[in-house]
Amino acid sequence: MSTALAAGSGFDFTLAQQLTVIALCALTAFIAHLALAVFNDGVRPFLLDFIQGRTTRSATTAVSFGLSAGFIFGLGAPMALSTGVLNPWLLFLPTDVLGMLAPKKWLAPLLGGVWGAVVVFGLNGANDIAHDLPVDFLTAMQQMSTPILFLFTLFPVLAITKQFGRGWGAAAGAIEVALVVLTMKLWPNMFAGALAMAVGVLMLIGLAVSQDLRQRRADRSAGKVDEVAADDPMASLFSASAARLRRYLPLFMVLGGGVCVLAQMHVFGGGEATSFLIAKGQYAEAAQVDFYRVFGFVPLIATTALASGAYGIAGFTLVYPFGYLLPNPVLAAVVGALVFAVEVLALSWIGRALGKLPSVRDSSEHLRSAIGDTLQLAILFGSLMAANAMGGGLGILVVGGLYLFNDVAGRPVVRMAAAPAAVIVGGVLLNLLYWLDLFTPVKG
């Protein structure tokens, strides 16, 4: 599979794409202002206190900024600049903050729209300036695509190993590697990890469901029955939160339609691996990758939404794969709205179902953890490859040194975002050394 980015890394947005980004950023900021939804999963649990008046808007804004800033500047911006594809960290984390920051309802969409305009009109200028530098660190960052795409393939193997042991993990790993080799041999134009990831995720789900069914049979034979206390405070809270979200169903349907339209325009990728696949024009493979990620995030998003009364800006992220595959924006708007409607209406049922399937619920946690582990290694390795491409040994020294310094300094930049941020800072430093006649850029 070619590692060249078919779409390049420029930002030549059409007017329709520009208006969609601006409108969607305005909408997501407004929804965040109302504390109805945020993109950052870590912020959502804090919103219950804000909704119930136990904390202030400014305090919640500070939490949102503290949990989001590293991802915005360390992951969202570098990924967008290196792929030429927008991502949710660059668009929706800032609108989380801006929406919560705005003291008035009318100001929130205005601030969100301004951010959307900064993205669509500012990125191309920054991109052009960076590519004209003697040390072109943006082109070097495209080296990240191969490790991200191929190491990400292994996340089901890690999840199976963590939950079901080394034996099942080794079997899954052997099957995935064999499938990658087979795909590269028989279908060279297909993303080599697509089939392997599908089989790995299906193995994990199959093992989890089988374990839950065995446990339920054992419980029935032992005379145990499922009981839910009528006065369970968590059940009462979940019910109230679900009802709150259902009251705003039309607004959520507009949000779902907007996110799906943005994905359909193929200027947006929902994840790290997806961004590179969208940039290569491999939309079916991108849809497949983001579809598998859904299994890792449904329980987290559902339970935090039911506990806090605030949903996810991208919902269960199912609108991403639908958007990539749909033929036109009108159909994407309709499908996205319907997907969000089903998700919001089904939240209570999903919460109850997850309560009866503990192994499946655990699988999602292991999937999220495995996705983080694989991407952390892939991004670090890819960043060092980028450092080598732009500066050889000195580039590795600078970028690796910045990453290690961030680690020992208490991680002011979150670990996953630290390496791409180090590539950008390292690229700037290497350009300064070039202008001081202390460094000669690596050729080719």
C-alpha positions, -999 to 999 in steps of 0.1 A, spaced: 0 0 0 13 34 -10 21 58 18 18 89 -4 -11 111 5 -34 111 -26 -51 143 -15 -19 161 -7 -18 182 24 -33 215 12 -66 230 23 -85 240 -8 -120 242 7 -150 249 -15 -175 276 -4 -199 248 6 -172 232 27 -162 265 43 -198 273 52 -204 238 66 -174 240 89 -183 275 101 -220 266 107 -211 233 125 -186 250 148 -213 277 156 -238 249 164 -214 228 185 -204 259 205 -241 267 211 -248 231 222 -218 231 245 -230 264 260 -263 247 269 -243 218 284 -262 195 262 -231 179 246 -193 182 245 -168 163 225 -142 157 253 -152 125 271 -133 137 301 -153 169 305 -187 153 303 -188 139 339 -181 175 352 -212 189 335 -237 173 360 -225 197 387 -228 227 363 -263 216 351 -275 213 387 -260 246 397 -233 233 420 -204 249 400 -199 279 379 -195 284 341 -160 298 346 -149 268 367 -163 244 341 -146 263 313 -113 260 331 -117 222 334 -126 220 297 -96 240 286 -72 221 309 -84 188 295 -85 199 259 -56 223 252 -30 196 247 -51 177 222 -59 208 203 -24 221 198 -5 189 201 -26 165 181 -55 183 163 -34 210 146 -4 188 137 -26 160 123 -46 185 102 -15 202 88 2 169 80 -28 153 63 -48 182 48 -78 167 66 -97 183 94 -103 163 127 -126 166 157 -98 177 181 -92 208 160 -129 216 154 -149 204 184 -125 206 214 -122 244 209 -159 248 205 -164 229 238 -143 256 255 -157 286 236 -193 275 241 -188 270 278 -169 303 280 -196 324 264 -217 341 291 -247 346 267 -265 322 244 -261 345 213 -223 348 219 -216 311 219 -225 304 182 -207 336 172 -175 325 189 -178 290 175 -184 304 140 -153 326 143 -133 296 152 -146 277 122 -136 307 100 -101 307 115 -97 270 107 -109 272 71 -92 305 62 -61 303 84 -49 267 79 -41 271 42 -19 302 49 -1 283 77 3 253 54 18 274 26 42 291 49 53 258 65 59 242 31 80 271 19 104 268 48 139 253 43 130 225 67 95 213 56 84 196 87 48 192 75 59 170 46 81 151 70 51 145 93 35 124 65 60 98 76 35 92 105 10 75 83 26 41 79 31 33 116 -3 48 126 -22 27 100 -3 -6 105 1 -5 143 -35 6 148 -45 -27 132 -33 -45 163 -57 -29 188 -82 -59 188 -52 -82 196 -42 -61 226 -79 -59 238 -83 -97 235 -50 -103 254 -60 -80 283 -94 -95 287 -90 -131 278 -54 -139 283 -22 -145 263 -35 -177 246 -64 -160 229 -42 -129 223 -15 -149 205 -41 -167 184 -57 -133 174 -23 -119 167 -13 -148 144 -46 -145 125 -43 -108 121 -7 -109 108 -17 -137 84 -46 -117 71 -25 -86 66 0 -106 45 -29 -122 26 -45 -88 19 -12 -73 7 -7 -102 -16 -42 -106 -31 -57 -71 -28 -27 -46 -29 -50 -16 -34 -69 -23 -2 -58 -10 32 -39 -40 45 -53 -39 80 -90 -37 71 -98 -74 71 -75 -81 100 -92 -55 122 -126 -68 112 -118 -104 123 -101 -92 155 -130 -71 166 -155 -99 158 -133 -123 178 -134 -100 208 -171 -95 207 -177 -132 202 -156 -141 232 -173 -114 254 -208 -124 244 -200 -161 249 -187 -154 284 -218 -133 293 -241 -160 280 -223 -187 300 -225 -165 331 -262 -159 327 -269 -196 323 -249 -203 354 -268 -176 373 -302 -190 362 -292 -225 372 -282 -211 406 -316 -195 410 -303 -159 407 -326 -133 390 -319 -98 378 -333 -72 402 -333 -35 400 -343 -15 431 -372 8 424 -356 36 444 -321 31 430 -307 67 428 -286 60 398 -316 46 379 -335 78 388 -306 99 376 -302 80 343 -339 84 337 -338 121 343 -307 126 321 -323 106 292 -355 126 294 -334 159 293 -317 148 262 -349 137 245 -364 171 251 -338 185 227 -341 158 201 -346 182 171 -314 201 180 -295 168 182 -309 157 148 -296 189 133 -262 182 149 -261 147 136 -270 158 101 -242 185 102 -215 161 114 -225 135 88 -225 161 60 -190 172 70 -178 136 69 -194 131 35 -175 161 21 -142 141 27 -124 170 43 -128 155 78 -115 124 95 -128 111 128 -95 96 141 -58 95 135 -57 65 112 -89 77 95 -74 111 87 -46 95 67 -70 71 49 -93 100 39 -62 119 27 -54 88 5 -89 87 -9 -96 54 8 -131 62 21 -144 27 25 -114 17 46 -118 49 66 -155 40 73 -144 5 84 -118 18 108 -142 43 124 -170 17 126 -147 -5 147 -139 23 170 -176 27 178 -175 -6 198 -149 9 222 -168 41 228 -206 33 229 -205 22 266 -184 52 277 -205 77 259 -238 61 269 -230 58 306 -214 93 308 -244 108 290 -269 91 313 -249 101 344 -244 137 334 -273 146 311 -248 157 284 -242 138 252 -213 135 228 -209 161 200 -204 132 176 -228 109 194 -215 73 192 -195 84 162 -216 62 139 -223 92 117 -186 92 106 -186 60 86 -221 67 72 -209 101 61 -177 88 44 -198 63 23 -229 84 13 -230 98 -22 -243 133 -15 -247 159 13 -285 159 13 -287 122 20 -259 126 46 -280 152 64 -310 130 65 -291 98 76 -271 117 102 -302 132 117 -319 98 118 -288 81 134 -287 107 161 -324 104 167 -321 66 172 -291 71 195 -307 96 218 -340 77 220 -322 44 226 -299 57 254 -320 43 283 -323 9 266 -285 8 259 -278 16 295 -300 -13 307 -285 -37 281 -249 -28 291 -259 -36 327 -267 -71 317 -236 -77 296 -206 -70 319 -181 -88 296 -192 -67 266 -189 -36 287 -155 -46 298 -145 -53 262 -152 -17 253 -129 -5 281 -102 -28 268 -107 -16 233 -104 20 243 -72 12 262 -58 -8 233 -66 20 208 -47 44 231 -17 21 235 -13 13 198 -17 49 187 6 62 214 34 39 201 25 46 165 25 84 169 58 84 188 74 61 162 60 81 133 71 114 149 107 101 152 105 90 116 94 125 107 122 139 128 147 118 109 132 129 76 136 166 83 168 166 104 185 132 105 202 125 138 199 161 150 162 159 143 158 128 163 178 143 191 156 175 192 122 158 188 130 129 211 145 152 236 114 174 237 92 144 241 113 131 270 115 165 286 77 168 285 75 133 301 98 141 331 84 176 335 50 162 345 35 160 310 22 196 305 13 182 270 -6 149 271 16 120 261 -3 112 228 0 148 216 35 154 229 53 138 199 36 156 171 39 189 190 76 181 194 79 176 156 65 211 150 86 228 177 116 208 164 109 219 129 109 255 139 142 251 158 158 234 128 147 263 106 163 287 131 195 268 130 194 268 92 191 306 92 220 309 116 240 288 91 243 260 117 223 233 100 219 219 65 185 204 58 183 167 49 180 162 11 150 143 -4 
